[in-house]
Amino acid sequence: MSRIAMLDLEQLPVELREAIARGQASRMLSSSKPVQVWAHRPPVALAWLALMESFHCDGVLDERLRELLRLKIASITTCQACQLARKSDKVSEEEIACLASDSEHFSPAEQAALRFAELFAGDYMAIGDEHYAQLAQYFTSAQVVELNMYCALMLAGGRMTYVQQAY
């Protein structure tokens, strides 16, 4: 049970209900429950969803990489809702079972991004220039910035959902 009361969907402002519907239709959202908690602050909930939607619909990282990063961070935050959700068919269950950054299931670019996400979520002070140099071998500056921002959003969202028990 959520630690903060979830508002009924019917209680939400129309704009927030529409954002939830778009998110669920695109698979960006696997559940409305966290948003029903955030709905106590509709403008902030809408801003959070708009940022998520920007990554999901207009991002410079491809869908597969975003899903790998999301699942890697979910494994670290232990957010059950995040771990169970599948937001892309481009990552197989076999790949999910072995999200190790050195797995042959992943391209060198994916391995570098997974290594970065793992450090970002678990040991961020260990990230150094060498990690950015490695990312620069595979990604543009815009992609590296988005990778950082996406990791931050997934880390914060996963921890917030877990702490609030909004799943």
GROMACS elastic network, one bead per residue, 0.5 to 0.9 nm:
[ bonds ]
;  ai    aj funct       b0    kb
    1     4     6  0.86401   500
    1     5     6  0.87304   500
    1   164     6  0.89685   500
    1   165     6  0.64063   500
    1   166     6  0.71445   500
    1   167     6  0.77166   500
    2     5     6  0.62749   500
    2     6     6  0.70470   500
    2    33     6  0.87663   500
    2    34     6  0.88350   500
    2    37     6  0.80768   500
    2   164     6  0.58881   500
    2   167     6  0.70621   500
    3     6     6  0.88039   500
    3   163     6  0.81419   500
    3   164     6  0.52363   500
    3   165     6  0.59967   500
    3   166     6  0.72579   500
    4    37     6  0.63435   500
    4   164     6  0.65344   500
    4   165     6  0.82462   500
    4   166     6  0.77968   500
    5    36     6  0.82336   500
    5    37     6  0.63264   500
    5    40     6  0.89261   500
    5   166     6  0.89460   500
    6     9     6  0.87821   500
    6    33     6  0.69558   500
    6    34     6  0.79331   500
    6    35     6  0.82368   500
    6    38     6  0.81624   500
    6    39     6  0.78981   500
    6    40     6  0.84108   500
    6   166     6  0.79114   500
    7    10     6  0.81780   500
    7    11     6  0.63565   500
    7    12     6  0.71182   500
    7    33     6  0.88417   500
    7    35     6  0.88857   500
    7    36     6  0.51708   500
    7    37     6  0.64175   500
    7    38     6  0.88153   500
    7    39     6  0.68214   500
    7    40     6  0.75300   500
    8    11     6  0.52984   500
    8    12     6  0.69733   500
    8    36     6  0.69318   500
    9    12     6  0.54026   500
    9    13     6  0.87026   500
    9    17     6  0.68853   500
    9    32     6  0.84385   500
    9    36     6  0.69286   500
   10    13     6  0.80959   500
   10    14     6  0.86652   500
   10    17     6  0.81342   500
   11    14     6  0.88439   500
   12    15     6  0.81489   500
   12    16     6  0.62795   500
   12    17     6  0.62052   500
   12    36     6  0.78880   500
   12    39     6  0.67050   500
   12    40     6  0.88542   500
   12    42     6  0.79554   500
   13    16     6  0.53774   500
   13    17     6  0.63948   500
   13    18     6  0.87279   500
   13    39     6  0.85303   500
   13    42     6  0.74728   500
   14    17     6  0.50740   500
   14    18     6  0.61027   500
   14    19     6  0.86062   500
   15    18     6  0.51111   500
   15    19     6  0.62309   500
   15    20     6  0.87210   500
   15    42     6  0.89661   500
   15    46     6  0.80276   500
   16    19     6  0.50011   500
   16    20     6  0.62195   500
   16    21     6  0.86067   500
   16    35     6  0.86397   500
   16    39     6  0.78248   500
   16    42     6  0.69650   500
   16    43     6  0.86859   500
   16    45     6  0.77123   500
   16    46     6  0.62746   500
   16    49     6  0.89011   500
   17    20     6  0.50984   500
   17    21     6  0.61923   500
   17    22     6  0.86891   500
   18    21     6  0.50087   500
   18    22     6  0.61762   500
   18    23     6  0.85196   500
   19    22     6  0.51276   500
   19    23     6  0.60768   500
   19    24     6  0.86074   500
   19    46     6  0.73725   500
   19    49     6  0.71166   500
   19    50     6  0.81463   500
   19    53     6  0.89942   500
   20    23     6  0.50023   500
   20    24     6  0.61144   500
   20    25     6  0.85055   500
   20    29     6  0.73546   500
   20    31     6  0.86719   500
   20    32     6  0.64553   500
   20    35     6  0.76905   500
   20    49     6  0.81403   500
   21    24     6  0.52084   500
   21    25     6  0.60490   500
   21    26     6  0.86105   500
   21    29     6  0.87447   500
   21    32     6  0.86945   500
   22    25     6  0.51109   500
   22    26     6  0.61796   500
   22    27     6  0.84708   500
   22    28     6  0.82543   500
   22    29     6  0.85546   500
   22    53     6  0.89001   500
   23    26     6  0.53247   500
   23    27     6  0.59956   500
   23    30     6  0.80484   500
   23    32     6  0.88696   500
   23    49     6  0.80507   500
   23    52     6  0.88511   500
   23    53     6  0.73060   500
   24    28     6  0.60077   500
   24    30     6  0.60840   500
   24    31     6  0.72257   500
   24    32     6  0.79088   500
   25    28     6  0.76806   500
   25    29     6  0.80742   500
   26    29     6  0.75634   500
   26    56     6  0.84878   500
   26    57     6  0.87499   500
   26    87     6  0.84697   500
   27    30     6  0.61131   500
   27    86     6  0.79874   500
   27    87     6  0.52657   500
   27    88     6  0.76191   500
   28    52     6  0.75930   500
   28    53     6  0.72094   500
   28    56     6  0.66228   500
   28    87     6  0.62727   500
   29    32     6  0.69330   500
   29    85     6  0.86527   500
   29    87     6  0.78148   500
   30    81     6  0.83560   500
   30    82     6  0.84998   500
   30    85     6  0.60084   500
   30    86     6  0.76079   500
   30    87     6  0.73916   500
   31    34     6  0.72131   500
   31    35     6  0.82030   500
   31    81     6  0.84345   500
   31    85     6  0.86882   500
   31   167     6  0.76362   500
   32    35     6  0.53541   500
   32    36     6  0.61448   500
   32    37     6  0.89858   500
   32   167     6  0.86989   500
   33    37     6  0.66579   500
   33    38     6  0.88538   500
   33   166     6  0.58180   500
   33   167     6  0.58052   500
   34    37     6  0.52503   500
   34    38     6  0.63539   500
   34    39     6  0.86138   500
   34   160     6  0.87535   500
   34   161     6  0.62508   500
   34   164     6  0.83330   500
   34   165     6  0.84534   500
   34   167     6  0.64642   500
   35    39     6  0.58421   500
   35    45     6  0.67153   500
   35    49     6  0.85725   500
   35   166     6  0.84723   500
   36    39     6  0.50685   500
   36    40     6  0.77028   500
   36   166     6  0.83651   500
   37    40     6  0.62509   500
   37    41     6  0.85353   500
   37    45     6  0.89734   500
   37   164     6  0.83843   500
   37   166     6  0.69183   500
   38    41     6  0.57642   500
   38    42     6  0.69219   500
   38    44     6  0.76055   500
   38    45     6  0.54045   500
   38    46     6  0.89758   500
   39    43     6  0.83071   500
   39    44     6  0.82132   500
   39    45     6  0.60287   500
   39    46     6  0.85542   500
   40    45     6  0.83000   500
   41    44     6  0.55421   500
   41    45     6  0.61081   500
   41    46     6  0.86600   500
   42    46     6  0.60168   500
   42    47     6  0.85402   500
   43    46     6  0.51204   500
   43    47     6  0.62139   500
   43    48     6  0.87227   500
   44    48     6  0.61784   500
   44    49     6  0.85706   500
   45    48     6  0.51337   500
   45    49     6  0.61589   500
   45    50     6  0.85069   500
   46    49     6  0.50864   500
   46    50     6  0.59818   500
   46    51     6  0.86203   500
   47    51     6  0.62770   500
   47    52     6  0.86809   500
   48    51     6  0.52388   500
   48    52     6  0.63273   500
   48    53     6  0.86103   500
   48   153     6  0.89396   500
   49    53     6  0.59575   500
   49    54     6  0.84739   500
   50    54     6  0.60590   500
   50    55     6  0.87501   500
   51    54     6  0.50493   500
   51    55     6  0.65053   500
   51    56     6  0.86258   500
   51   153     6  0.87233   500
   52    55     6  0.53246   500
   52    56     6  0.61281   500
   52    57     6  0.85917   500
   52   150     6  0.84923   500
   52   153     6  0.79669   500
   53    57     6  0.57560   500
   53    58     6  0.76619   500
   53    59     6  0.88262   500
   54    57     6  0.54046   500
   54    58     6  0.51337   500
   54    59     6  0.62380   500
   55    58     6  0.56358   500
   55    60     6  0.77632   500
   55    61     6  0.80529   500
   55    66     6  0.86836   500
   55   146     6  0.80380   500
   55   150     6  0.73668   500
   56    59     6  0.59750   500
   56    63     6  0.76222   500
   56    66     6  0.83864   500
   58    61     6  0.89218   500
   59    62     6  0.72758   500
   59    63     6  0.86271   500
   59   143     6  0.85810   500
   59   146     6  0.76047   500
   60   142     6  0.73430   500
   60   143     6  0.58357   500
   60   146     6  0.71964   500
   61    64     6  0.83517   500
   61    65     6  0.65622   500
   61    66     6  0.65275   500
   61   143     6  0.61116   500
   61   144     6  0.89298   500
   61   146     6  0.72576   500
   61   147     6  0.73462   500
   62    65     6  0.55490   500
   62    66     6  0.63472   500
   62    67     6  0.87945   500
   63    66     6  0.51742   500
   63    67     6  0.62064   500
   63    68     6  0.86853   500
   63    87     6  0.88438   500
   63    88     6  0.69530   500
   63    90     6  0.74901   500
   64    67     6  0.52030   500
   64    68     6  0.62534   500
   64    69     6  0.86878   500
   64    88     6  0.68942   500
   64    89     6  0.81970   500
   64    90     6  0.54068   500
   64    91     6  0.62303   500
   65    68     6  0.50360   500
   65    69     6  0.61283   500
   65    70     6  0.84833   500
   65    91     6  0.87758   500
   65   110     6  0.66288   500
   65   113     6  0.80555   500
   65   114     6  0.87510   500
   66    69     6  0.51399   500
   66    70     6  0.60167   500
   66    71     6  0.85672   500
   66    88     6  0.89876   500
   66   147     6  0.82489   500
   66   150     6  0.78447   500
   66   151     6  0.89780   500
   67    70     6  0.50067   500
   67    71     6  0.60708   500
   67    72     6  0.84330   500
   67    86     6  0.80424   500
   67    87     6  0.66998   500
   67    88     6  0.64351   500
   67    90     6  0.82172   500
   67    91     6  0.72240   500
   68    71     6  0.52647   500
   68    72     6  0.60276   500
   68    73     6  0.86018   500
   68    91     6  0.72342   500
   68    95     6  0.88078   500
   68    96     6  0.77486   500
   68    99     6  0.76712   500
   68   110     6  0.80957   500
   68   113     6  0.89091   500
   68   114     6  0.73376   500
   69    72     6  0.50753   500
   69    73     6  0.61653   500
   69    74     6  0.84553   500
   69   110     6  0.88572   500
   69   113     6  0.73982   500
   69   114     6  0.61754   500
   69   117     6  0.63392   500
   69   118     6  0.86253   500
   69   147     6  0.85341   500
   69   150     6  0.82697   500
   69   151     6  0.69929   500
   69   154     6  0.83709   500
   70    73     6  0.53266   500
   70    74     6  0.60723   500
   70    75     6  0.86919   500
   70    82     6  0.79001   500
   70    83     6  0.86302   500
   70   117     6  0.87551   500
   70   150     6  0.82925   500
   70   151     6  0.73732   500
   70   154     6  0.61125   500
   70   155     6  0.83559   500
   71    75     6  0.61494   500
   71    76     6  0.87325   500
   71    82     6  0.71447   500
   71    83     6  0.61290   500
   71    84     6  0.89294   500
   71    85     6  0.87021   500
   71    86     6  0.87331   500
   71    96     6  0.74603   500
   71    99     6  0.81122   500
   72    75     6  0.52159   500
   72    76     6  0.66807   500
   72    77     6  0.89577   500
   72    83     6  0.87103   500
   72    96     6  0.84825   500
   72    99     6  0.64475   500
   72   100     6  0.85875   500
   72   114     6  0.69730   500
   72   117     6  0.70394   500
   72   118     6  0.68239   500
   72   121     6  0.89647   500
   73    76     6  0.50756   500
   73    77     6  0.61584   500
   73    78     6  0.82922   500
   73    79     6  0.89584   500
   73    82     6  0.88840   500
   73    83     6  0.89056   500
   73   114     6  0.89752   500
   73   117     6  0.66066   500
   73   118     6  0.67175   500
   73   120     6  0.86407   500
   73   121     6  0.62704   500
   73   122     6  0.86990   500
   73   151     6  0.74148   500
   73   154     6  0.68265   500
   73   155     6  0.62257   500
   73   158     6  0.79665   500
   74    77     6  0.50919   500
   74    78     6  0.56313   500
   74    79     6  0.56136   500
   74    80     6  0.76801   500
   74    81     6  0.86124   500
   74    82     6  0.55579   500
   74    83     6  0.54076   500
   74   154     6  0.77538   500
   74   155     6  0.75789   500
   74   158     6  0.64589   500
   74   159     6  0.88039   500
   75    78     6  0.51523   500
   75    79     6  0.72380   500
   75    80     6  0.85259   500
   75    82     6  0.83564   500
   75    83     6  0.64278   500
   75    99     6  0.89190   500
   76    79     6  0.80476   500
   76   118     6  0.76116   500
   76   121     6  0.67661   500
   76   122     6  0.69355   500
   76   155     6  0.87269   500
   77    80     6  0.87218   500
   77    82     6  0.89156   500
   77   121     6  0.76966   500
   77   122     6  0.86789   500
   77   155     6  0.70462   500
   77   158     6  0.62187   500
   77   159     6  0.60130   500
   77   162     6  0.79565   500
   78    81     6  0.87828   500
   78    82     6  0.80244   500
   78    83     6  0.72907   500
   78   158     6  0.79486   500
   78   159     6  0.82515   500
   78   162     6  0.77446   500
   79    82     6  0.52559   500
   79    83     6  0.61466   500
   79    84     6  0.87021   500
   79   158     6  0.55996   500
   79   159     6  0.68551   500
   79   161     6  0.70940   500
   79   162     6  0.53394   500
   79   163     6  0.89465   500
   80    83     6  0.50032   500
   80    84     6  0.61058   500
   80    85     6  0.85369   500
   80   158     6  0.88742   500
   80   162     6  0.76839   500
   80   167     6  0.81325   500
   81    84     6  0.53330   500
   81    85     6  0.61459   500
   81   158     6  0.84137   500
   81   161     6  0.81547   500
   81   162     6  0.82421   500
   81   166     6  0.88151   500
   81   167     6  0.60047   500
   82    85     6  0.53408   500
   82    86     6  0.83081   500
   82   158     6  0.66100   500
   82   161     6  0.86665   500
   83    86     6  0.80407   500
   86    89     6  0.74900   500
   86    91     6  0.87873   500
   88    91     6  0.64786   500
   89    92     6  0.69032   500
   91    94     6  0.82840   500
   91    95     6  0.63603   500
   91    96     6  0.69995   500
   92    95     6  0.51551   500
   92    96     6  0.63031   500
   92    97     6  0.86856   500
   93    97     6  0.61508   500
   93    98     6  0.88761   500
   94    97     6  0.51463   500
   94    98     6  0.67718   500
   94   105     6  0.88845   500
   95    98     6  0.53508   500
   95    99     6  0.62573   500
   95   103     6  0.87706   500
   95   105     6  0.64536   500
   95   106     6  0.82126   500
   96    99     6  0.54937   500
   97   100     6  0.88334   500
   98   101     6  0.86533   500
   98   103     6  0.70867   500
   98   105     6  0.83243   500
   99   102     6  0.84800   500
   99   103     6  0.72010   500
   99   105     6  0.87276   500
   99   106     6  0.87594   500
   99   114     6  0.79088   500
  100   103     6  0.54029   500
  100   106     6  0.89683   500
  100   111     6  0.80445   500
  100   114     6  0.76894   500
  100   115     6  0.82429   500
  101   104     6  0.87825   500
  101   106     6  0.77177   500
  101   110     6  0.77079   500
  101   112     6  0.70868   500
  101   113     6  0.80694   500
  101   114     6  0.52660   500
  101   115     6  0.53357   500
  101   116     6  0.89594   500
  101   118     6  0.83494   500
  102   105     6  0.85121   500
  102   106     6  0.76976   500
  102   108     6  0.85749   500
  102   111     6  0.59902   500
  102   112     6  0.87015   500
  102   114     6  0.87827   500
  102   115     6  0.82716   500
  103   106     6  0.59519   500
  103   107     6  0.86783   500
  103   111     6  0.74844   500
  104   107     6  0.72365   500
  104   108     6  0.87863   500
  104   111     6  0.87932   500
  106   109     6  0.78732   500
  106   110     6  0.56011   500
  106   111     6  0.59487   500
  107   110     6  0.50787   500
  107   111     6  0.61034   500
  107   112     6  0.86383   500
  108   112     6  0.62053   500
  108   113     6  0.86491   500
  108   138     6  0.81226   500
  109   112     6  0.51868   500
  109   113     6  0.62613   500
  109   114     6  0.86085   500
  109   134     6  0.87749   500
  109   135     6  0.74032   500
  109   137     6  0.80876   500
  109   138     6  0.54879   500
  109   139     6  0.77429   500
  110   113     6  0.50542   500
  110   114     6  0.59851   500
  110   115     6  0.84653   500
  110   138     6  0.89394   500
  111   114     6  0.50955   500
  111   115     6  0.60669   500
  111   116     6  0.85452   500
  112   115     6  0.51440   500
  112   116     6  0.62146   500
  112   117     6  0.86885   500
  112   131     6  0.79530   500
  112   134     6  0.67664   500
  112   135     6  0.62135   500
  112   138     6  0.83844   500
  113   116     6  0.50341   500
  113   117     6  0.61322   500
  113   118     6  0.85654   500
  113   135     6  0.69231   500
  113   147     6  0.77369   500
  114   117     6  0.50116   500
  114   118     6  0.60570   500
  114   119     6  0.86093   500
  115   118     6  0.51616   500
  115   119     6  0.63529   500
  115   120     6  0.85436   500
  115   131     6  0.85850   500
  116   119     6  0.52153   500
  116   120     6  0.59319   500
  116   121     6  0.85987   500
  116   124     6  0.87780   500
  116   127     6  0.75363   500
  116   131     6  0.69357   500
  116   132     6  0.86670   500
  116   135     6  0.83460   500
  116   147     6  0.89748   500
  116   148     6  0.87477   500
  117   121     6  0.60733   500
  117   122     6  0.83018   500
  117   147     6  0.83796   500
  117   148     6  0.82079   500
  117   151     6  0.62558   500
  118   121     6  0.54019   500
  118   122     6  0.58558   500
  118   123     6  0.75147   500
  118   124     6  0.84836   500
  119   122     6  0.50460   500
  119   124     6  0.51115   500
  119   125     6  0.80154   500
  119   126     6  0.68329   500
  119   127     6  0.65561   500
  120   123     6  0.60433   500
  120   125     6  0.81633   500
  120   126     6  0.85406   500
  120   127     6  0.73338   500
  120   148     6  0.82594   500
  120   151     6  0.71804   500
  120   152     6  0.79529   500
  120   155     6  0.85807   500
  121   124     6  0.64624   500
  121   151     6  0.76714   500
  121   152     6  0.81561   500
  121   155     6  0.64026   500
  123   126     6  0.56949   500
  123   127     6  0.75672   500
  124   127     6  0.55252   500
  125   128     6  0.78877   500
  127   130     6  0.78961   500
  127   131     6  0.62338   500
  127   132     6  0.82034   500
  128   131     6  0.55498   500
  128   132     6  0.69512   500
  128   133     6  0.89164   500
  129   132     6  0.51907   500
  129   133     6  0.61183   500
  129   134     6  0.86135   500
  130   134     6  0.61336   500
  130   135     6  0.86325   500
  131   134     6  0.50869   500
  131   135     6  0.62487   500
  131   136     6  0.86021   500
  132   136     6  0.60599   500
  132   137     6  0.87742   500
  132   144     6  0.80903   500
  133   136     6  0.50335   500
  133   137     6  0.66233   500
  134   137     6  0.53323   500
  134   138     6  0.73668   500
  134   139     6  0.89744   500
  135   138     6  0.55832   500
  135   139     6  0.58462   500
  135   140     6  0.84088   500
  135   144     6  0.68667   500
  136   139     6  0.51718   500
  136   140     6  0.63746   500
  136   141     6  0.71253   500
  136   144     6  0.74315   500
  137   140     6  0.83530   500
  139   142     6  0.78898   500
  139   143     6  0.56118   500
  139   144     6  0.61396   500
  140   143     6  0.50851   500
  140   144     6  0.62634   500
  140   145     6  0.86521   500
  141   144     6  0.50495   500
  141   145     6  0.61713   500
  141   146     6  0.85617   500
  142   145     6  0.51535   500
  142   146     6  0.61763   500
  142   147     6  0.85420   500
  143   146     6  0.50042   500
  143   147     6  0.59566   500
  143   148     6  0.85860   500
  144   148     6  0.62480   500
  144   149     6  0.86380   500
  145   148     6  0.51889   500
  145   149     6  0.62344   500
  145   150     6  0.85272   500
  146   150     6  0.57959   500
  146   151     6  0.83191   500
  147   150     6  0.51446   500
  147   151     6  0.60561   500
  147   152     6  0.85398   500
  148   151     6  0.52419   500
  148   152     6  0.62211   500
  148   153     6  0.87439   500
  149   152     6  0.50257   500
  149   153     6  0.61883   500
  149   154     6  0.86234   500
  150   153     6  0.50922   500
  150   154     6  0.60844   500
  150   155     6  0.84007   500
  151   154     6  0.51912   500
  151   155     6  0.59365   500
  151   156     6  0.84648   500
  152   155     6  0.51445   500
  152   156     6  0.60502   500
  152   157     6  0.83802   500
  153   156     6  0.51988   500
  153   157     6  0.58386   500
  153   158     6  0.83167   500
  154   157     6  0.50651   500
  154   158     6  0.58192   500
  154   159     6  0.83502   500
  155   158     6  0.53043   500
  155   159     6  0.61340   500
  155   160     6  0.84469   500
  156   159     6  0.52631   500
  156   160     6  0.59220   500
  156   161     6  0.84774   500
  157   160     6  0.50755   500
  157   161     6  0.59960   500
  157   162     6  0.84490   500
  158   161     6  0.52197   500
  158   162     6  0.61049   500
  158   163     6  0.85492   500
  159   162     6  0.50571   500
  159   163     6  0.59612   500
  159   164     6  0.84016   500
  160   163     6  0.51600   500
  160   164     6  0.59588   500
  160   165     6  0.81501   500
  160   166     6  0.83671   500
  161   164     6  0.52672   500
  161   165     6  0.56978   500
  161   166     6  0.52422   500
  161   167     6  0.69006   500
  162   166     6  0.67896   500
  162   167     6  0.77655   500
  163   166     6  0.79050   500
  164   167     6  0.84468   500
